Amino acid sequence: MEWLGVVMGVVAGVVWTFLMLTVYKHLYMPTLGMRYIALMAVLMGTVMGLGFAVARWG
C-alpha cells in the first residue's frame, strides 16, 4: 500500500500547514483570508506528501 504513505504525508502536511498559517494569521496578519490559508495548506501538504514519498521510495 504505497499510496497510503503518500496520503498520510499529504494529510499531515495539510494539517501542519493549516495550523501554522492559522497561528500566523492570528499573530501577524489578521487580514489574511481563510481561502488563502486553505489554498496554501493544500499546496504545502501536497508538496510535503510528494517529498515524503520520494524520500521513502526514492
GROMACS elastic network, one bead per residue, 0.5 to 0.9 nm:
[ bonds ]
;  ai    aj funct       b0    kb
    1     4     6  0.55727   500
    1     5     6  0.76409   500
    2     5     6  0.57896   500
    2     6     6  0.70824   500
    2    53     6  0.83913   500
    2    57     6  0.87981   500
    3     7     6  0.61228   500
    3     8     6  0.84864   500
    3    53     6  0.84409   500
    4     7     6  0.51044   500
    4     8     6  0.60547   500
    4     9     6  0.84983   500
    5     8     6  0.50695   500
    5     9     6  0.60642   500
    5    10     6  0.85888   500
    5    49     6  0.79926   500
    5    52     6  0.77695   500
    5    53     6  0.67536   500
    5    56     6  0.86388   500
    6     9     6  0.50673   500
    6    10     6  0.61755   500
    6    11     6  0.86070   500
    6    46     6  0.88258   500
    6    48     6  0.89732   500
    6    49     6  0.52311   500
    6    50     6  0.65031   500
    6    51     6  0.88077   500
    6    52     6  0.68439   500
    6    53     6  0.55374   500
    7    10     6  0.50935   500
    7    11     6  0.60786   500
    7    12     6  0.84531   500
    7    46     6  0.88994   500
    7    49     6  0.68009   500
    8    11     6  0.51523   500
    8    12     6  0.59843   500
    8    13     6  0.83928   500
    8    49     6  0.72664   500
    9    12     6  0.51545   500
    9    13     6  0.59638   500
    9    14     6  0.85134   500
    9    45     6  0.72277   500
    9    46     6  0.79193   500
    9    48     6  0.63144   500
    9    50     6  0.75336   500
    9    51     6  0.83814   500
    9    52     6  0.61034   500
    9    53     6  0.77099   500
   10    13     6  0.50367   500
   10    14     6  0.60582   500
   10    15     6  0.85732   500
   10    42     6  0.80588   500
   10    44     6  0.82606   500
   10    46     6  0.50705   500
   10    47     6  0.75353   500
   10    48     6  0.61816   500
   10    50     6  0.75012   500
   10    52     6  0.85545   500
   11    14     6  0.51288   500
   11    15     6  0.61399   500
   11    16     6  0.85155   500
   11    42     6  0.87328   500
   11    45     6  0.64415   500
   11    46     6  0.82380   500
   11    49     6  0.76771   500
   12    15     6  0.52160   500
   12    16     6  0.60150   500
   12    17     6  0.84179   500
   12    45     6  0.69053   500
   12    48     6  0.83493   500
   12    49     6  0.79583   500
   13    16     6  0.51982   500
   13    17     6  0.59037   500
   13    18     6  0.82854   500
   13    41     6  0.73791   500
   13    42     6  0.79879   500
   13    43     6  0.89842   500
   13    44     6  0.63758   500
   13    46     6  0.71299   500
   13    47     6  0.80270   500
   13    48     6  0.56377   500
   13    49     6  0.66693   500
   14    17     6  0.52404   500
   14    18     6  0.58705   500
   14    19     6  0.84854   500
   14    38     6  0.85051   500
   14    40     6  0.85006   500
   14    42     6  0.54394   500
   14    43     6  0.78503   500
   14    44     6  0.65310   500
   14    46     6  0.74995   500
   14    48     6  0.84823   500
   15    18     6  0.51178   500
   15    19     6  0.61455   500
   15    20     6  0.86058   500
   15    41     6  0.72979   500
   15    42     6  0.88741   500
   15    45     6  0.76599   500
   16    19     6  0.52282   500
   16    20     6  0.61634   500
   16    21     6  0.85778   500
   16    41     6  0.79732   500
   16    45     6  0.80736   500
   17    20     6  0.50636   500
   17    21     6  0.59604   500
   17    22     6  0.83376   500
   17    37     6  0.85558   500
   17    38     6  0.89650   500
   17    40     6  0.76180   500
   17    41     6  0.50249   500
   17    42     6  0.82398   500
   17    44     6  0.66869   500
   17    45     6  0.69936   500
   18    21     6  0.52230   500
   18    22     6  0.59556   500
   18    23     6  0.85880   500
   18    37     6  0.66484   500
   18    38     6  0.67501   500
   18    40     6  0.78921   500
   18    41     6  0.51164   500
   18    42     6  0.83746   500
   19    22     6  0.50689   500
   19    23     6  0.62195   500
   19    24     6  0.85168   500
   19    41     6  0.87417   500
   20    23     6  0.52149   500
   20    24     6  0.60663   500
   20    25     6  0.84799   500
   21    25     6  0.58489   500
   21    26     6  0.85601   500
   21    37     6  0.62669   500
   21    38     6  0.89094   500
   21    40     6  0.84101   500
   21    41     6  0.78549   500
   22    26     6  0.63143   500
   22    27     6  0.86230   500
   22    34     6  0.84483   500
   22    37     6  0.73336   500
   23    26     6  0.52530   500
   23    27     6  0.61073   500
   23    28     6  0.83775   500
   24    27     6  0.51583   500
   24    28     6  0.56297   500
   24    29     6  0.67242   500
   24    30     6  0.85424   500
   25    28     6  0.56248   500
   25    30     6  0.52229   500
   25    31     6  0.75064   500
   25    32     6  0.60647   500
   25    33     6  0.85151   500
   25    37     6  0.85645   500
   26    29     6  0.63332   500
   26    30     6  0.54329   500
   26    31     6  0.89400   500
   26    32     6  0.88831   500
   27    30     6  0.72087   500
   29    32     6  0.56401   500
   30    33     6  0.82364   500
   32    35     6  0.86417   500
   32    36     6  0.70798   500
   32    37     6  0.74716   500
   33    36     6  0.53043   500
   33    37     6  0.64361   500
   33    38     6  0.87722   500
   34    38     6  0.60361   500
   34    39     6  0.84859   500
   35    38     6  0.51475   500
   35    39     6  0.61507   500
   35    40     6  0.86119   500
   36    39     6  0.51080   500
   36    40     6  0.61305   500
   36    41     6  0.85161   500
   37    40     6  0.51838   500
   37    41     6  0.60618   500
   37    42     6  0.86615   500
   38    41     6  0.50439   500
   38    42     6  0.62283   500
   38    43     6  0.86372   500
   39    42     6  0.52667   500
   39    43     6  0.62206   500
   39    44     6  0.85735   500
   40    43     6  0.50927   500
   40    44     6  0.59288   500
   40    45     6  0.82701   500
   41    44     6  0.52001   500
   41    45     6  0.58196   500
   41    46     6  0.84191   500
   42    45     6  0.50708   500
   42    46     6  0.60721   500
   42    47     6  0.86125   500
   43    46     6  0.52036   500
   43    47     6  0.62811   500
   43    48     6  0.86331   500
   44    47     6  0.50734   500
   44    48     6  0.60370   500
   44    49     6  0.84395   500
   45    48     6  0.50415   500
   45    49     6  0.59383   500
   45    50     6  0.85143   500
   46    49     6  0.50393   500
   46    50     6  0.61414   500
   46    51     6  0.84885   500
   47    50     6  0.52014   500
   47    51     6  0.60683   500
   47    52     6  0.85091   500
   48    52     6  0.59948   500
   48    53     6  0.85650   500
   49    52     6  0.50148   500
   49    53     6  0.62259   500
   49    54     6  0.86821   500
   50    53     6  0.50326   500
   50    54     6  0.61785   500
   50    55     6  0.85350   500
   51    54     6  0.51015   500
   51    55     6  0.60371   500
   51    56     6  0.85027   500
   52    55     6  0.51229   500
   52    56     6  0.61111   500
   52    57     6  0.86122   500
   53    56     6  0.51335   500
   53    57     6  0.60013   500
   53    58     6  0.74244   500
   54    57     6  0.53802   500
   55    58     6  0.54878   500
